[in-house]
């Protein structure tokens, strides 16, 4: 759609479905981001590296796997920002899937949509982890700064991937939910008897 005055310009965009889809995407994305941020804060303030190490040690104990507790906690501490990012991102994924499927794109939540969104999410998670790693190792930034900065950078690529790949071929909500219809002579539709 061109932004020329001959086709309505900004007014045409405001009336278009795309404008409202972007608004819905921003709302659901904002909600997912708040969940992402809440889990991040919870893990930094409550769980901490020791809690993650203890949890992993407990899982190893249940599985009958022997482990070096000091080494495990040290490894968790080294990669804590990455672990926080993966857990918070995964939690926000669920909000994104249900929200973008039902609200943003108004599509049916099929297995292929779930898988495509998961692939997009994993790809953006790797991008996010790469950005965090570059900020930690290249710029010496730690804690909230690399996690939140990477969170913000990934958002635009997620919208584009969702619109042009994840939901591009998904069926609309309500599609195939309506009984078969036929045309009668007066141009009105009526439901066929089955």
N, C-alpha and C positions, 0 to 999 in steps of 0.2 A: 504494500500500500504506500503510495507516494504522499508526501506531505504538502502537496500543492493546494492552492486555494480553489482550483477548479473542481476538485472532487470533495470538497468539504474540509480539508486540512485537519486541524486538531479536533474540530467538532466531530468529524467522521470517525476519528480514532476513539474519541470518548464514547460514541454510540456503538462502536464495534465490540464484538465478543472478546477480541484479543485484549483490549484494555482491561475488561473486568476479569479476564483470566489472569492477567498479570497482578491485579489487585488481590485476587484469591490466592495466587502463588505466594505473594508477599506475606499475606496473613498466615497461611499454613507454614511457610518457611520460617516466619517469625516465631510461630508457636514451636516448631521443631527446634529452632535455634535456642529458644528459652529453655526447652527441655534439655538440649545439649549443654547449655551453660549451667543449668541447675545440677545436672549430674557431674559436670566438671567441678563445680564448687563443692558439692557433696564429697567427691573423692579427695579433693585437696584438703578440705577442712575436717572431714570426719574419718574417712577410710584411711588415708595416708599410705605411704609405701609399706609400712609395717603391717597394716591391715590386709593389703593385697597379698603380701608374702605369707601371712598367716592363713589366709583363705586358700591360696594355692597349696600350702603345706598340708592343710586339712584335706583337700581333695586328693593329694598324693597319698596321704595316710589311708583314706578310704579305699583307694585303688590298690593299696598294698605296695606302693612304690617307695623305695627308700630315697631320701634326698638329704642334701646338706643344707640345713636351715639357714646358716649364716650366708652361704653362697647364694641361696635362693633370694633372701631378703636384699642382699647386695645387688643382685641382678635386677630385681624389681625397682630398687631405688635408682639404678642407672637408666632404666627405661620407663620410669613412672609417667612422664608426660605423654609418651606414646601409648601406654596402657590406658591412661585417662582418656586420651583422644579416641581410642578404639571403642571403649565402653560407652562413652557419652554419644559418639557418632552412631553406634549401633542402636542405642535407645531412641535417638532422634529419628532413625530410619523408620521405625515402626510408626511414629507420628506422621512422617512424610508419606509413607505408603498409603495409609488409610485416608489421610487428609487430601493428598493430591489426587488419589483415585476418585474419591467421592465428591470432593468440594472443588478443587482447582480445575481438573480436566473433565470431571463428571463422566467418568468411564467405569466400565465394569472391572472389578479387581480379579482378573484371570491369573492363572499360573504364569503365563508368558509375561504379563505386565509385572508381576512380582519379581520374576527372574531378571527381566531387563532393568528394573529399578534397582535390584540388588547388585547387578553388574555395574551399573552407573555409580551406585553408592560405594562399592568396593574400589572402583577406579578413582573416585574423588577422595576416598579415604587414603589411598596410596599417595595421591597428590598432596593431600593434607599432611600426611606423615613426612613426605619429602620436604615440604615447606617448613615443618617444625624442625626437622633435622638440620636443614640449611640455616635456619635462624639460630638454633642452639650452637651448632659447630662452626658456622661461618660468621655469625654476628655476636655470639656470646649471650644470646637472650634466653632466659629460662622462666619457668613458672607460667603464669597466665598469658603473657605477651605472645609467645609463639602459637599457643593453642587457639587463642581468640583471633589472632591475625589470620591464621590459616583457615579458620572457620568462616571468616568473612570473605576471603578470596575465592573459596570453592563455590559460593552461592550462585554466581552468574553461570558458571559452566553446568551446574545442576539444572537450572531452568532450561537452558538450551538443549541439553541432553534429554530432559523429560519431554519437552515439547516435540522435538524433531525425531526422537527415537523411541523412548519408552511408551508414550501414549499415542503415537502417530497412527497406529493401526488398531488400537483397542476400540471395542464397541462402546457406544454411548450407553449411559444408564437408561433403561427403558427400551432399548433396542432388543428385539426378539421377546419382549415381555408382553407385547400387544398381540391379541389373537389375529389370525389371518383376516384380511379385509378384502372385500370385492367391491367393484363399482356397480351401482345400479343406474338405471336410465336417467335419473335426475342429477347425477354427478355427486351425490352424497355417498359416503362409505357406509357399509353396514357389515356387521359381523356375520361370517358364515356359520351356519349350524354344522356341528361336527357329529 
